[in-house]
């Protein structure tokens, strides 16, 4: 059988999923690559891989997009790794530097600034630009909150805005995936989540960041109906940017 090509994000928030995949027979059926979120999305969109744990903002660009798993990278409120870091209050942000790693968080930041904080602003992707605020995600945010005057956790601000949880990344396929494989794949992810205590033992300690709280409490991995509702709403807001 031809192996199913899969891209997953190489951040701490996916370690439990990777653990489950690597400790499951499903590993023998796949060709797995670990990427930054933007590259993961690009591979699913252009067909380099069959499926991936991709940033949800890219889903409309995937031909025949199908969310194939019961699990995702999400949060119910604060997530502690997806931020707008700013030197001024949110309502005073006029310039925003985007994060090259993630399209979803860049879009979420703009949705929040435009529709929740109701500010007018411009964005730049120039890494050398000096701006009022920046988008920063993933492991690169660990321990950074104290470096800025304001740290807006986008999971928390989305909840304040909509009353809903948020989905940052979902397992999306660009083709029909055999149902038997999906069942095995879901079982592997579930097993990985059940072994987060073991996963924690493999991670380097960070004195500035509570990894246990992050993996056990801040991240919320089940793709619930409320998260699906939030995803639909988020994608509708993106169209209005």
Secondary structure by P-SEA (a helix, b strand, c coil): cbbbbbbbbccccaaaaaaaaaacccccccbbbbbcaaaaaaaaaaccccccccccccccccccccccccccccccccccccccccccccccccbbbbbcccaaaaaaaaaaacccccccccccccccccccbbbbbccccccccccccccccaaaaaaacccbbbbcccccccccccaaaaaaaaaaaaaaaaaaaaaaaaccccccccaaaaacccccccccaaaaaaaaaaaaaaaac
